[in-house]
Every structure is written in structure tokens, then in C-alpha cells.
Amino acid sequence: MLSELQGIEVVGQAEDALEARALAEKLKPDVAILDLRMPGGSGVDVLHDIKKRTPRAKVIMLTAYPHPDSRKRCLEGGADYFLDKSTEFSKVEAVLSECRSALGPGRPEPA
């Protein structure tokens, strides 16, 4: 679905936390979209790895578990956005556009 958005270039997609870490280390994306709960690990742990290796990267947490404690933990851990899949999914396109603006003109926005 993301690849259908104008100006978005999807550079990788992971099946689990281990693969997400490896891809993030290899690709150093401008933007990463993570789920809170991932097979083989936590999206929060992947978030920390991404922010440690690529502090400039924007991280969007997109989850079906939007509990206040989870939101707080993610935002304190460096997440730039925390969206509830069930009620805020429609905001993803606007958030990606915001990220593109923040990263500068003339660059496609990897996700």
C-alpha cells in the first residue's frame, strides 16, 4: 500500500524483529514504520537500535495496542509518531508527508 503513495520509495520490509534490525542497519532508512509487537522481539527494541545507529531517522510506531504506557515508552525511546492502527491508520500518509518535509526537498521518502 505504501508503494502506491506518490513520493514514497519502500526500500525494505521485515517479517520479524531480527530481520527489521538487520535491514535497518544495512539500509539506514530515512523513515521506519514499526509495530509494537513483532514476531521474535519487540518493536521498541528495534526502535532503540534504529535511533542509536541512525538518530536522524524518523520512526513511526503503528500498533493495535495503543495503551498509554506503550505510547509513553515509545515516545521516550525516540519514536517520532505513535499511531493506533484501528483508529489512526488514515493518518499514515500525512505523517509520511510531514517526514518528507522535515528531511528536505528533492528526496523520495523511503518507508
C-alpha positions as CSV (number, residue, x, y, z in Angstrom):
1,M,0.0,0.0,0.0
2,L,2.8,2.4,0.8
3,S,4.5,2.0,-2.5
4,E,1.3,3.3,-4.2
5,L,1.8,6.7,-2.5
6,Q,3.4,9.4,-4.6
7,G,6.9,10.2,-3.5
8,I,7.3,7.1,-1.3
9,E,10.0,4.5,-2.0
10,V,9.7,1.3,0.1
11,V,13.3,0.1,0.5
12,G,12.6,-2.9,2.7
13,Q,10.1,-4.9,4.6
14,A,10.8,-7.2,7.5
15,E,8.9,-10.3,8.7
16,D,10.2,-10.1,12.3
17,A,12.3,-8.1,14.7
18,L,15.6,-9.7,13.8
19,E,15.1,-9.0,10.1
20,A,14.0,-5.5,10.9
21,R,17.2,-4.8,12.8
22,A,19.3,-6.2,10.1
23,L,17.5,-4.2,7.3
24,A,17.7,-1.0,9.3
25,E,21.4,-1.4,9.9
26,K,22.0,-2.2,6.3
27,L,19.7,0.3,4.6
28,K,19.7,3.1,7.2
29,P,16.2,4.3,6.1
30,D,15.1,7.9,6.5
31,V,11.8,6.6,7.9
32,A,10.9,3.3,9.5
33,I,7.4,2.1,10.4
34,L,7.4,-0.4,13.2
35,D,4.7,-2.4,15.0
36,L,4.9,-2.6,18.8
37,R,4.6,-6.3,18.8
38,M,6.7,-8.2,16.3
39,P,7.5,-11.9,15.9
40,G,10.8,-12.6,17.5
41,G,11.0,-9.4,19.5
42,S,9.7,-6.0,20.4
43,G,9.3,-3.1,18.1
44,V,10.5,-0.9,21.0
45,D,13.9,-2.7,20.9
46,V,14.1,-2.2,17.1
47,L,13.2,1.5,17.7
48,H,16.2,1.8,20.1
49,D,18.5,0.1,17.6
50,I,17.4,2.4,14.8
51,K,17.7,5.6,16.8
52,K,21.2,4.5,18.1
53,R,22.5,3.8,14.6
54,T,20.6,6.5,12.6
55,P,19.5,9.2,15.0
56,R,18.1,11.3,12.1
57,A,15.7,8.6,11.1
58,K,12.0,9.2,11.7
59,V,10.3,6.3,13.4
60,I,6.5,5.7,13.2
61,M,5.1,3.2,15.7
62,L,1.9,1.8,14.2
63,T,0.2,-0.6,16.6
64,A,-3.1,-2.3,17.5
65,Y,-2.0,-1.9,21.2
66,P,-2.2,1.8,21.8
67,H,-2.0,1.6,25.6
68,P,-0.9,4.9,27.3
69,D,2.2,3.1,28.9
70,S,3.2,1.8,25.5
71,R,2.8,5.2,23.9
72,K,4.9,6.8,26.6
73,R,7.6,4.1,26.4
74,C,7.9,4.5,22.6
75,L,7.9,8.3,22.6
76,E,10.5,8.4,25.4
77,G,12.5,5.8,23.4
78,G,12.7,8.1,20.4
79,A,9.6,7.4,18.3
80,D,8.6,10.4,16.3
81,Y,5.0,9.2,16.0
82,F,2.7,6.7,17.7
83,L,-0.4,5.7,15.8
84,D,-3.3,3.4,16.6
85,K,-3.9,1.1,13.6
86,S,-7.6,0.8,14.3
87,T,-8.4,4.5,14.5
88,E,-5.4,6.4,13.1
89,F,-4.3,4.4,10.1
90,S,-5.6,7.0,7.7
91,K,-3.0,9.5,9.2
92,V,0.0,7.5,7.9
93,E,0.1,9.3,4.5
94,A,0.0,12.7,6.2
95,V,2.7,11.7,8.7
96,L,4.9,10.4,5.8
97,S,4.4,13.7,4.0
98,E,5.4,15.5,7.2
99,C,8.6,13.4,7.4
100,R,9.4,14.1,3.8
101,S,9.2,17.9,4.5
102,A,11.4,17.5,7.6
103,L,14.1,15.6,5.7
104,G,14.3,18.2,3.0
105,P,13.2,18.7,-0.6
106,G,14.0,16.6,-3.6
107,R,14.3,13.3,-1.8
108,P,11.9,10.4,-2.2
109,E,10.7,9.2,1.1
110,P,11.8,5.6,1.9
111,A,9.5,3.8,4.3
